[in-house]
């Protein structure tokens, strides 16, 4: 089965991020395994107060880079379920686990 890792570094309301959310849903509906990795301003999408990931299918794995959360003053307690905090080592592991990587900068 195809699996796709999507890297999202844009703010949740940006055009690039909106396209990434839609593409993730479309790929998931087509039966592909999809993971989202949020970094830089993309981590803002993981916050409980943000609506960007609210309707994302729960089978789409979602990770937020812990360093970028910390730099922006957020703790894991502020994250929406089921977003997981990850580090660079986990990101490297995800590269190995997926057949394709898409950067939605």
Backbone atoms as SQL, in Angstrom:
CREATE TABLE atoms (id INTEGER PRIMARY KEY, chain TEXT, resi INTEGER, resn TEXT, atom TEXT, x REAL, y REAL, z REAL);
INSERT INTO atoms VALUES
  (1, 'A', 1, 'UNK', 'N', 0.844, -1.178, 0.000),
  (2, 'A', 1, 'UNK', 'CA', 0.000, 0.000, 0.000),
  (3, 'A', 1, 'UNK', 'C', 0.892, 1.245, 0.000),
  (4, 'A', 2, 'UNK', 'N', 0.482, 2.234, -0.759),
  (5, 'A', 2, 'UNK', 'CA', 1.188, 3.512, -0.787),
  (6, 'A', 2, 'UNK', 'C', 0.999, 4.221, 0.556),
  (7, 'A', 3, 'UNK', 'N', 2.031, 4.918, 0.972),
  (8, 'A', 3, 'UNK', 'CA', 1.911, 5.743, 2.167),
  (9, 'A', 3, 'UNK', 'C', 2.596, 7.074, 1.893),
  (10, 'A', 4, 'UNK', 'N', 1.982, 8.125, 2.387),
  (11, 'A', 4, 'UNK', 'CA', 2.450, 9.482, 2.093),
  (12, 'A', 4, 'UNK', 'C', 2.697, 10.241, 3.391),
  (13, 'A', 5, 'UNK', 'N', 3.856, 10.849, 3.485),
  (14, 'A', 5, 'UNK', 'CA', 4.180, 11.753, 4.576),
  (15, 'A', 5, 'UNK', 'C', 4.110, 13.162, 4.020),
  (16, 'A', 6, 'UNK', 'N', 3.314, 14.004, 4.647),
  (17, 'A', 6, 'UNK', 'CA', 3.185, 15.397, 4.213),
  (18, 'A', 6, 'UNK', 'C', 3.806, 16.303, 5.272),
  (19, 'A', 7, 'UNK', 'N', 4.738, 17.135, 4.842),
  (20, 'A', 7, 'UNK', 'CA', 5.371, 18.114, 5.724),
  (21, 'A', 7, 'UNK', 'C', 4.679, 19.448, 5.520),
  (22, 'A', 8, 'UNK', 'N', 4.172, 20.017, 6.596),
  (23, 'A', 8, 'UNK', 'CA', 3.445, 21.288, 6.501),
  (24, 'A', 8, 'UNK', 'C', 4.116, 22.300, 7.421),
  (25, 'A', 9, 'UNK', 'N', 4.646, 23.365, 6.816),
  (26, 'A', 9, 'UNK', 'CA', 5.324, 24.391, 7.609),
  (27, 'A', 9, 'UNK', 'C', 4.597, 25.735, 7.588),
  (28, 'A', 10, 'UNK', 'N', 3.540, 25.839, 6.819),
  (29, 'A', 10, 'UNK', 'CA', 2.801, 27.096, 6.698),
  (30, 'A', 10, 'UNK', 'C', 1.762, 27.232, 7.807),
  (31, 'A', 11, 'UNK', 'N', 1.400, 28.462, 8.094),
  (32, 'A', 11, 'UNK', 'CA', 0.339, 28.731, 9.066),
  (33, 'A', 11, 'UNK', 'C', -0.954, 28.039, 8.605),
  (34, 'A', 12, 'UNK', 'N', -1.771, 27.575, 9.536),
  (35, 'A', 12, 'UNK', 'CA', -2.966, 26.792, 9.204),
  (36, 'A', 12, 'UNK', 'C', -3.922, 27.437, 8.213),
  (37, 'A', 13, 'UNK', 'N', -4.024, 28.738, 8.209),
  (38, 'A', 13, 'UNK', 'CA', -4.975, 29.412, 7.322),
  (39, 'A', 13, 'UNK', 'C', -4.367, 29.788, 5.967),
  (40, 'A', 14, 'UNK', 'N', -3.091, 29.485, 5.758),
  (41, 'A', 14, 'UNK', 'CA', -2.447, 29.835, 4.493),
  (42, 'A', 14, 'UNK', 'C', -2.986, 28.968, 3.357),
  (43, 'A', 15, 'UNK', 'N', -2.816, 29.436, 2.141),
  (44, 'A', 15, 'UNK', 'CA', -3.256, 28.692, 0.964),
  (45, 'A', 15, 'UNK', 'C', -2.547, 27.341, 0.889),
  (46, 'A', 16, 'UNK', 'N', -1.232, 27.324, 1.153),
  (47, 'A', 16, 'UNK', 'CA', -0.487, 26.064, 1.085),
  (48, 'A', 16, 'UNK', 'C', -1.001, 25.056, 2.106),
  (49, 'A', 17, 'UNK', 'N', -1.260, 25.499, 3.316),
  (50, 'A', 17, 'UNK', 'CA', -1.767, 24.586, 4.339),
  (51, 'A', 17, 'UNK', 'C', -3.168, 24.093, 3.978),
  (52, 'A', 18, 'UNK', 'N', -4.018, 24.977, 3.477),
  (53, 'A', 18, 'UNK', 'CA', -5.370, 24.565, 3.081),
  (54, 'A', 18, 'UNK', 'C', -5.313, 23.488, 2.000),
  (55, 'A', 19, 'UNK', 'N', -4.404, 23.655, 1.055),
  (56, 'A', 19, 'UNK', 'CA', -4.232, 22.644, 0.005),
  (57, 'A', 19, 'UNK', 'C', -3.725, 21.335, 0.604),
  (58, 'A', 20, 'UNK', 'N', -2.839, 21.423, 1.572),
  (59, 'A', 20, 'UNK', 'CA', -2.303, 20.220, 2.221),
  (60, 'A', 20, 'UNK', 'C', -3.402, 19.456, 2.944),
  (61, 'A', 21, 'UNK', 'N', -4.288, 20.183, 3.650),
  (62, 'A', 21, 'UNK', 'CA', -5.385, 19.496, 4.369),
  (63, 'A', 21, 'UNK', 'C', -6.283, 18.767, 3.375),
  (64, 'A', 22, 'UNK', 'N', -6.602, 19.446, 2.270),
  (65, 'A', 22, 'UNK', 'CA', -7.471, 18.834, 1.268),
  (66, 'A', 22, 'UNK', 'C', -6.803, 17.630, 0.609),
  (67, 'A', 23, 'UNK', 'N', -5.530, 17.756, 0.284),
  (68, 'A', 23, 'UNK', 'CA', -4.809, 16.647, -0.331),
  (69, 'A', 23, 'UNK', 'C', -4.728, 15.461, 0.625),
  (70, 'A', 24, 'UNK', 'N', -4.491, 15.718, 1.892),
  (71, 'A', 24, 'UNK', 'CA', -4.434, 14.632, 2.880),
  (72, 'A', 24, 'UNK', 'C', -5.761, 13.876, 2.921),
  (73, 'A', 25, 'UNK', 'N', -6.863, 14.614, 2.938),
  (74, 'A', 25, 'UNK', 'CA', -8.186, 13.964, 2.943),
  (75, 'A', 25, 'UNK', 'C', -8.408, 13.156, 1.667),
  (76, 'A', 26, 'UNK', 'N', -8.059, 13.725, 0.520),
  (77, 'A', 26, 'UNK', 'CA', -8.257, 13.049, -0.758),
  (78, 'A', 26, 'UNK', 'C', -7.440, 11.759, -0.828),
  (79, 'A', 27, 'UNK', 'N', -6.173, 11.820, -0.450),
  (80, 'A', 27, 'UNK', 'CA', -5.329, 10.628, -0.474),
  (81, 'A', 27, 'UNK', 'C', -5.866, 9.564, 0.469),
  (82, 'A', 28, 'UNK', 'N', -6.323, 9.991, 1.632),
  (83, 'A', 28, 'UNK', 'CA', -6.912, 9.058, 2.602),
  (84, 'A', 28, 'UNK', 'C', -8.155, 8.383, 2.014),
  (85, 'A', 29, 'UNK', 'N', -9.012, 9.163, 1.371),
  (86, 'A', 29, 'UNK', 'CA', -10.224, 8.613, 0.752),
  (87, 'A', 29, 'UNK', 'C', -9.888, 7.634, -0.363),
  (88, 'A', 30, 'UNK', 'N', -8.733, 7.803, -0.990),
  (89, 'A', 30, 'UNK', 'CA', -8.293, 6.897, -2.048),
  (90, 'A', 30, 'UNK', 'C', -7.629, 5.632, -1.491),
  (91, 'A', 31, 'UNK', 'N', -7.573, 5.526, -0.168),
  (92, 'A', 31, 'UNK', 'CA', -7.035, 4.329, 0.457),
  (93, 'A', 31, 'UNK', 'C', -5.557, 4.365, 0.794),
  (94, 'A', 32, 'UNK', 'N', -4.936, 5.519, 0.676),
  (95, 'A', 32, 'UNK', 'CA', -3.525, 5.621, 1.016),
  (96, 'A', 32, 'UNK', 'C', -3.358, 5.981, 2.486),
  (97, 'A', 33, 'UNK', 'N', -2.324, 5.448, 3.089),
  (98, 'A', 33, 'UNK', 'CA', -1.981, 5.816, 4.457),
  (99, 'A', 33, 'UNK', 'C', -1.323, 7.191, 4.407),
  (100, 'A', 34, 'UNK', 'N', -1.789, 8.094, 5.246),
  (101, 'A', 34, 'UNK', 'CA', -1.292, 9.476, 5.229),
  (102, 'A', 34, 'UNK', 'C', -0.858, 9.878, 6.633),
  (103, 'A', 35, 'UNK', 'N', 0.289, 10.537, 6.703),
  (104, 'A', 35, 'UNK', 'CA', 0.759, 11.136, 7.947),
  (105, 'A', 35, 'UNK', 'C', 1.068, 12.599, 7.679),
  (106, 'A', 36, 'UNK', 'N', 0.725, 13.441, 8.629),
  (107, 'A', 36, 'UNK', 'CA', 1.055, 14.864, 8.563),
  (108, 'A', 36, 'UNK', 'C', 2.132, 15.156, 9.595),
  (109, 'A', 37, 'UNK', 'N', 3.159, 15.887, 9.193),
  (110, 'A', 37, 'UNK', 'CA', 4.180, 16.330, 10.129),
  (111, 'A', 37, 'UNK', 'C', 4.202, 17.846, 10.078),
  (112, 'A', 38, 'UNK', 'N', 3.837, 18.462, 11.195),
  (113, 'A', 38, 'UNK', 'CA', 3.729, 19.917, 11.289),
  (114, 'A', 38, 'UNK', 'C', 5.013, 20.492, 11.878),
  (115, 'A', 39, 'UNK', 'N', 5.558, 21.484, 11.198),
  (116, 'A', 39, 'UNK', 'CA', 6.746, 22.140, 11.700),
  (117, 'A', 39, 'UNK', 'C', 6.647, 23.637, 11.416),
  (118, 'A', 40, 'UNK', 'N', 7.559, 24.382, 11.996),
  (119, 'A', 40, 'UNK', 'CA', 7.543, 25.841, 11.905),
  (120, 'A', 40, 'UNK', 'C', 6.133, 26.350, 12.255),
  (121, 'A', 41, 'UNK', 'N', 5.550, 27.256, 11.448),
  (122, 'A', 41, 'UNK', 'CA', 4.216, 27.772, 11.780),
  (123, 'A', 41, 'UNK', 'C', 3.116, 26.732, 11.590),
  (124, 'A', 42, 'UNK', 'N', 3.432, 25.627, 10.930),
  (125, 'A', 42, 'UNK', 'CA', 2.452, 24.556, 10.765),
  (126, 'A', 42, 'UNK', 'C', 2.010, 23.954, 12.087),
  (127, 'A', 43, 'UNK', 'N', 2.863, 24.033, 13.129),
  (128, 'A', 43, 'UNK', 'CA', 2.487, 23.460, 14.427),
  (129, 'A', 43, 'UNK', 'C', 1.267, 24.148, 15.016),
  (130, 'A', 44, 'UNK', 'N', 0.971, 25.362, 14.579),
  (131, 'A', 44, 'UNK', 'CA', -0.197, 26.077, 15.100),
  (132, 'A', 44, 'UNK', 'C', -1.493, 25.340, 14.776),
  (133, 'A', 45, 'UNK', 'N', -1.496, 24.537, 13.720),
  (134, 'A', 45, 'UNK', 'CA', -2.687, 23.766, 13.356),
  (135, 'A', 45, 'UNK', 'C', -3.012, 22.702, 14.404),
  (136, 'A', 46, 'UNK', 'N', -2.033, 22.324, 15.202),
  (137, 'A', 46, 'UNK', 'CA', -2.222, 21.273, 16.202),
  (138, 'A', 46, 'UNK', 'C', -2.864, 21.773, 17.492),
  (139, 'A', 47, 'UNK', 'N', -2.999, 23.068, 17.627),
  (140, 'A', 47, 'UNK', 'CA', -3.543, 23.624, 18.879),
  (141, 'A', 47, 'UNK', 'C', -5.038, 23.361, 18.996),
  (142, 'A', 48, 'UNK', 'N', -5.495, 23.152, 20.216),
  (143, 'A', 48, 'UNK', 'CA', -6.915, 22.896, 20.478),
  (144, 'A', 48, 'UNK', 'C', -7.799, 24.015, 19.972),
  (145, 'A', 49, 'UNK', 'N', -7.312, 25.230, 20.022),
  (146, 'A', 49, 'UNK', 'CA', -8.117, 26.384, 19.624),
  (147, 'A', 49, 'UNK', 'C', -8.204, 26.557, 18.110),
  (148, 'A', 50, 'UNK', 'N', -7.396, 25.821, 17.365),
  (149, 'A', 50, 'UNK', 'CA', -7.357, 25.942, 15.900),
  (150, 'A', 50, 'UNK', 'C', -8.325, 24.943, 15.274),
  (151, 'A', 51, 'UNK', 'N', -9.000, 25.356, 14.215),
  (152, 'A', 51, 'UNK', 'CA', -10.002, 24.489, 13.575),
  (153, 'A', 51, 'UNK', 'C', -9.478, 23.710, 12.376),
  (154, 'A', 52, 'UNK', 'N', -8.246, 23.960, 11.943),
  (155, 'A', 52, 'UNK', 'CA', -7.726, 23.372, 10.702),
  (156, 'A', 52, 'UNK', 'C', -7.802, 21.846, 10.675),
  (157, 'A', 53, 'UNK', 'N', -7.506, 21.193, 11.775),
  (158, 'A', 53, 'UNK', 'CA', -7.477, 19.729, 11.803),
  (159, 'A', 53, 'UNK', 'C', -8.726, 19.118, 12.430),
  (160, 'A', 54, 'UNK', 'N', -9.679, 19.936, 12.760),
  (161, 'A', 54, 'UNK', 'CA', -10.878, 19.456, 13.455),
  (162, 'A', 54, 'UNK', 'C', -11.581, 18.337, 12.700),
  (163, 'A', 55, 'UNK', 'N', -11.720, 18.453, 11.399),
  (164, 'A', 55, 'UNK', 'CA', -12.440, 17.458, 10.611),
  (165, 'A', 55, 'UNK', 'C', -11.517, 16.462, 9.911),
  (166, 'A', 56, 'UNK', 'N', -10.251, 16.440, 10.291),
  (167, 'A', 56, 'UNK', 'CA', -9.309, 15.511, 9.668),
  (168, 'A', 56, 'UNK', 'C', -9.642, 14.094, 10.144),
  (169, 'A', 57, 'UNK', 'N', -9.717, 13.132, 9.224),
  (170, 'A', 57, 'UNK', 'CA', -9.987, 11.746, 9.636),
  (171, 'A', 57, 'UNK', 'C', -8.972, 11.280, 10.675),
  (172, 'A', 58, 'UNK', 'N', -9.434, 10.571, 11.677),
  (173, 'A', 58, 'UNK', 'CA', -8.561, 10.147, 12.769),
  (174, 'A', 58, 'UNK', 'C', -7.506, 9.131, 12.331),
  (175, 'A', 59, 'UNK', 'N', -7.716, 8.494, 11.195),
  (176, 'A', 59, 'UNK', 'CA', -6.719, 7.532, 10.702),
  (177, 'A', 59, 'UNK', 'C', -5.509, 8.233, 10.090),
  (178, 'A', 60, 'UNK', 'N', -5.590, 9.531, 9.882),
  (179, 'A', 60, 'UNK', 'CA', -4.438, 10.292, 9.399),
  (180, 'A', 60, 'UNK', 'C', -3.590, 10.646, 10.619),
  (181, 'A', 61, 'UNK', 'N', -2.402, 10.059, 10.674),
  (182, 'A', 61, 'UNK', 'CA', -1.504, 10.331, 11.798),
  (183, 'A', 61, 'UNK', 'C', -0.999, 11.759, 11.697),
  (184, 'A', 62, 'UNK', 'N', -0.908, 12.425, 12.845),
  (185, 'A', 62, 'UNK', 'CA', -0.478, 13.819, 12.847),
  (186, 'A', 62, 'UNK', 'C', 0.557, 14.034, 13.945),
  (187, 'A', 63, 'UNK', 'N', 1.660, 14.634, 13.541),
  (188, 'A', 63, 'UNK', 'CA', 2.771, 14.910, 14.452),
  (189, 'A', 63, 'UNK', 'C', 3.092, 16.396, 14.414),
  (190, 'A', 64, 'UNK', 'N', 3.513, 16.928, 15.559),
  (191, 'A', 64, 'UNK', 'CA', 3.951, 18.327, 15.645),
  (192, 'A', 64, 'UNK', 'C', 5.361, 18.339, 16.225),
  (193, 'A', 65, 'UNK', 'N', 6.227, 19.098, 15.599),
  (194, 'A', 65, 'UNK', 'CA', 7.611, 19.174, 16.060),
  (195, 'A', 65, 'UNK', 'C', 7.673, 19.895, 17.405),
  (196, 'A', 66, 'UNK', 'N', 8.136, 19.179, 18.425),
  (197, 'A', 66, 'UNK', 'CA', 8.176, 19.716, 19.782),
  (198, 'A', 66, 'UNK', 'C', 8.987, 20.984, 19.910),
  (199, 'A', 67, 'UNK', 'N', 10.118, 21.069, 19.214),
  (200, 'A', 67, 'UNK', 'CA', 10.962, 22.266, 19.290),
  (201, 'A', 67, 'UNK', 'C', 10.221, 23.502, 18.788),
  (202, 'A', 68, 'UNK', 'N', 9.461, 23.332, 17.708),
  (203, 'A', 68, 'UNK', 'CA', 8.727, 24.483, 17.169),
  (204, 'A', 68, 'UNK', 'C', 7.566, 24.876, 18.068),
  (205, 'A', 69, 'UNK', 'N', 6.957, 23.914, 18.724),
  (206, 'A', 69, 'UNK', 'CA', 5.908, 24.241, 19.714),
  (207, 'A', 69, 'UNK', 'C', 6.509, 25.058, 20.854),
  (208, 'A', 70, 'UNK', 'N', 7.637, 24.600, 21.367),
  (209, 'A', 70, 'UNK', 'CA', 8.303, 25.283, 22.479),
  (210, 'A', 70, 'UNK', 'C', 8.715, 26.696, 22.089),
  (211, 'A', 71, 'UNK', 'N', 9.283, 26.847, 20.890),
  (212, 'A', 71, 'UNK', 'CA', 9.697, 28.170, 20.425),
  (213, 'A', 71, 'UNK', 'C', 8.535, 29.151, 20.347),
  (214, 'A', 72, 'UNK', 'N', 7.337, 28.623, 20.142),
  (215, 'A', 72, 'UNK', 'CA', 6.148, 29.476, 20.043),
  (216, 'A', 72, 'UNK', 'C', 5.392, 29.585, 21.371),
  (217, 'A', 73, 'UNK', 'N', 5.965, 28.999, 22.426),
  (218, 'A', 73, 'UNK', 'CA', 5.398, 29.136, 23.769),
  (219, 'A', 73, 'UNK', 'C', 4.270, 28.184, 24.090),
  (220, 'A', 74, 'UNK', 'N', 4.158, 27.073, 23.368),
  (221, 'A', 74, 'UNK', 'CA', 3.067, 26.120, 23.617),
  (222, 'A', 74, 'UNK', 'C', 3.595, 24.834, 24.232),
  (223, 'A', 75, 'UNK', 'N', 2.743, 24.176, 25.000),
  (224, 'A', 75, 'UNK', 'CA', 3.076, 22.892, 25.603),
  (225, 'A', 75, 'UNK', 'C', 2.190, 21.814, 24.981),
  (226, 'A', 76, 'UNK', 'N', 2.577, 20.557, 25.136),
  (227, 'A', 76, 'UNK', 'CA', 1.741, 19.469, 24.603),
  (228, 'A', 76, 'UNK', 'C', 0.313, 19.475, 25.156),
  (229, 'A', 77, 'UNK', 'N', 0.095, 20.085, 26.305),
  (230, 'A', 77, 'UNK', 'CA', -1.250, 20.142, 26.890),
  (231, 'A', 77, 'UNK', 'C', -2.205, 20.977, 26.048),
  (232, 'A', 78, 'UNK', 'N', -1.671, 21.839, 25.197),
  (233, 'A', 78, 'UNK', 'CA', -2.495, 22.702, 24.351),
  (234, 'A', 78, 'UNK', 'C', -2.868, 22.053, 23.019),
  (235, 'A', 79, 'UNK', 'N', -2.392, 20.812, 22.790),
  (236, 'A', 79, 'UNK', 'CA', -2.601, 20.173, 21.492),
  (237, 'A', 79, 'UNK', 'C', -3.943, 19.456, 21.409),
  (238, 'A', 80, 'UNK', 'N', -4.457, 19.441, 20.215),
  (239, 'A', 80, 'UNK', 'CA', -5.692, 18.731, 19.904),
  (240, 'A', 80, 'UNK', 'C', -5.375, 17.240, 19.827),
  (241, 'A', 81, 'UNK', 'N', -6.326, 16.417, 20.237),
  (242, 'A', 81, 'UNK', 'CA', -6.203, 14.958, 20.085),
  (243, 'A', 81, 'UNK', 'C', -6.361, 14.628, 18.620),
  (244, 'A', 82, 'UNK', 'N', -5.719, 13.750, 18.036),
  (245, 'A', 82, 'UNK', 'CA', -4.666, 12.838, 18.502),
  (246, 'A', 82, 'UNK', 'C', -3.268, 13.249, 18.034),
  (247, 'A', 83, 'UNK', 'N', -2.967, 14.537, 17.983),
  (248, 'A', 83, 'UNK', 'CA', -1.645, 15.004, 17.545),
  (249, 'A', 83, 'UNK', 'C', -0.592, 14.554, 18.552),
  (250, 'A', 84, 'UNK', 'N', 0.503, 14.041, 18.017),
  (251, 'A', 84, 'UNK', 'CA', 1.606, 13.575, 18.852),
  (252, 'A', 84, 'UNK', 'C', 2.781, 14.540, 18.705),
  (253, 'A', 85, 'UNK', 'N', 3.448, 14.815, 19.807),
  (254, 'A', 85, 'UNK', 'CA', 4.659, 15.632, 19.763),
  (255, 'A', 85, 'UNK', 'C', 5.801, 14.732, 19.297),
  (256, 'A', 86, 'UNK', 'N', 6.603, 15.233, 18.371),
  (257, 'A', 86, 'UNK', 'CA', 7.704, 14.448, 17.819),
  (258, 'A', 86, 'UNK', 'C', 8.973, 15.290, 17.759),
  (259, 'A', 87, 'UNK', 'N', 10.081, 14.596, 17.600),
  (260, 'A', 87, 'UNK', 'CA', 11.356, 15.285, 17.447),
  (261, 'A', 87, 'UNK', 'C', 11.932, 14.966, 16.060),
  (262, 'A', 88, 'UNK', 'N', 13.136, 15.470, 15.804),
  (263, 'A', 88, 'UNK', 'CA', 13.743, 15.256, 14.491),
  (264, 'A', 88, 'UNK', 'C', 14.038, 13.778, 14.229),
  (265, 'A', 89, 'UNK', 'N', 14.365, 13.037, 15.272),
  (266, 'A', 89, 'UNK', 'CA', 14.627, 11.603, 15.095),
  (267, 'A', 89, 'UNK', 'C', 13.363, 10.894, 14.606),
  (268, 'A', 90, 'UNK', 'N', 12.215, 11.274, 15.143),
  (269, 'A', 90, 'UNK', 'CA', 10.956, 10.670, 14.691),
  (270, 'A', 90, 'UNK', 'C', 10.674, 11.055, 13.244),
  (271, 'A', 91, 'UNK', 'N', 10.982, 12.297, 12.872),
  (272, 'A', 91, 'UNK', 'CA', 10.793, 12.733, 11.492),
  (273, 'A', 91, 'UNK', 'C', 11.623, 11.875, 10.537),
  (274, 'A', 92, 'UNK', 'N', 12.859, 11.609, 10.889),
  (275, 'A', 92, 'UNK', 'CA', 13.719, 10.768, 10.059),
  (276, 'A', 92, 'UNK', 'C', 13.116, 9.371, 9.942),
  (277, 'A', 93, 'UNK', 'N', 12.603, 8.842, 11.043),
  (278, 'A', 93, 'UNK', 'CA', 11.944, 7.540, 11.013),
  (279, 'A', 93, 'UNK', 'C', 10.737, 7.529, 10.096),
  (280, 'A', 94, 'UNK', 'N', 9.967, 8.612, 10.098),
  (281, 'A', 94, 'UNK', 'CA', 8.797, 8.709, 9.226),
  (282, 'A', 94, 'UNK', 'C', 9.187, 8.742, 7.755),
  (283, 'A', 95, 'UNK', 'N', 10.310, 9.377, 7.448),
  (284, 'A', 95, 'UNK', 'CA', 10.799, 9.358, 6.068),
  (285, 'A', 95, 'UNK', 'C', 11.021, 7.919, 5.611),
  (286, 'A', 96, 'UNK', 'N', 11.554, 7.109, 6.494),
  (287, 'A', 96, 'UNK', 'CA', 11.846, 5.719, 6.164),
  (288, 'A', 96, 'UNK', 'C', 10.577, 4.873, 6.066),
  (289, 'A', 97, 'UNK', 'N', 9.551, 5.215, 6.843),
  (290, 'A', 97, 'UNK', 'CA', 8.320, 4.430, 6.903),
  (291, 'A', 97, 'UNK', 'C', 7.354, 4.699, 5.748),
  (292, 'A', 98, 'UNK', 'N', 7.525, 5.783, 5.040),
  (293, 'A', 98, 'UNK', 'CA', 6.586, 6.168, 3.976),
  (294, 'A', 98, 'UNK', 'C', 7.220, 5.999, 2.599),
  (295, 'A', 99, 'UNK', 'N', 6.374, 5.702, 1.618),
  (296, 'A', 99, 'UNK', 'CA', 6.868, 5.521, 0.256),
  (297, 'A', 99, 'UNK', 'C', 7.035, 6.835, -0.492),
  (298, 'A', 100, 'UNK', 'N', 6.291, 7.861, -0.071),
  (299, 'A', 100, 'UNK', 'CA', 6.388, 9.192, -0.705),
  (300, 'A', 100, 'UNK', 'C', 6.385, 10.274, 0.360),
  (301, 'A', 101, 'UNK', 'N', 7.067, 11.372, 0.035),
  (302, 'A', 101, 'UNK', 'CA', 7.086, 12.545, 0.927),
  (303, 'A', 101, 'UNK', 'C', 6.688, 13.753, 0.096),
  (304, 'A', 102, 'UNK', 'N', 5.759, 14.541, 0.642),
  (305, 'A', 102, 'UNK', 'CA', 5.304, 15.758, -0.029),
  (306, 'A', 102, 'UNK', 'C', 5.532, 16.922, 0.933),
  (307, 'A', 103, 'UNK', 'N', 6.179, 17.954, 0.443),
  (308, 'A', 103, 'UNK', 'CA', 6.381, 19.152, 1.247),
  (309, 'A', 103, 'UNK', 'C', 5.367, 20.217, 0.856),
  (310, 'A', 104, 'UNK', 'N', 4.542, 20.614, 1.789),
  (311, 'A', 104, 'UNK', 'CA', 3.562, 21.670, 1.542),
  (312, 'A', 104, 'UNK', 'C', 4.039, 22.886, 2.325),
  (313, 'A', 105, 'UNK', 'N', 4.975, 23.583, 1.755),
  (314, 'A', 105, 'UNK', 'CA', 5.609, 24.691, 2.458),
  (315, 'A', 105, 'UNK', 'C', 4.714, 25.878, 2.432);
